[in-house]
Amino acid sequence: MRRLRRTPALRRLVAETRLSVDDLIAPLFVREGIEEPVPIRSMPGHVQHTEASLVQEVKRLAGLGVPAVMLFGVPAAKDATGSGAWDPDGVVQRALATLRDGFGDDVVLMADLCLDEYTDHGHCGVLCGDGAVDNDATLELYGRVARAQADAGAAVVAPSGMMDGQVAAIRRALDDGGHDKVAVLAYAVKYASALYGPFRDAVDVHIAGGGDRRAYQMDPANRREAVAEVALDVAEGADMVMVKPAVTYLDVIADVRRVVDVPVLAYHVSGEYAMVQAAAAAGWIDGPAVAVEQLTAVRRAGADAVLTYFAADVAEALGG
Ligand code: PBG
């Protein structure tokens, strides 16, 4: 076997998996009411952007060849229903409109579609009297968010709340609103993971009463259930499906790749990023090399593209 491993050119020739800048989506945070970007403590290298710094960052990413960005908003005020998520003047809608004007179709503008950044209790939907998340009342609100994001210029909306029926509700709302060209990227398989901690710092989300999302996100113990989840989302009209997190769920990515023909994405999440950065900062691992190895593994497992906080770094390394 070693004959084909002898030189870099030979290794390149026989590589089965390639990680390209074309496969990267950069998640970005935009915060309302700040004058300067605010560093995110647990995600070194990332900030909560002002609208102006967001535009600069998207320009840099586009220059590096990254085809898509995913926007998350941090509103100045939160309420019980998360109304900032569909306010035409809300933080993400304003940012989308600005980016749309500045970049047109040169960058794929994706918007995370959820309520948790906007609700005062931190859950991904509205609550029933008993404190549980009300599935169907939440679907109605997701429809409003989808329309607001599409009106503002999103090319892709990405529901991440794990409500049953969310893709169908959003597809219907988009079509009724004249947005038949706007695609749905379904966070179809999203686990109730402990790896989202740094993200919650990034968006200032605290779940009321020290609660968690286990009553709507998937149990990390389950594998077959992922296949059932993607089948439902594709039947409901998902244009792309996503598995999240990434490196701890490579088996799931491989299963999903086998059962659907739509693009399969994976989300290398905040905790995965933070672990690599922390070990690298301590001098214990070569951070950029580990990042490329992990993202290559995610591609090898079957993901067509990866959302990653390493997008700019990897694009820079690959473009060199
Ligand atoms: C929910 C959402 C979360 C992430 C993306 N969308 C957090 C959660 O489910 O608690 C996590 C992303 C990451 O950790 O990088 N809107």
Boltz pocket constraint, residues with backbone or C-beta under 6 A from the ligand:
constraints:
  - pocket:
      binder: B
      contacts: [[A, 112], [A, 113], [A, 114], [A, 115], [A, 116], [A, 117], [A, 124], [A, 160], [A, 161], [A, 195], [A, 196], [A, 197], [A, 198], [A, 199], [A, 200], [A, 213], [A, 268], [A, 269], [A, 270], [A, 271]]
      max_distance: 6.0
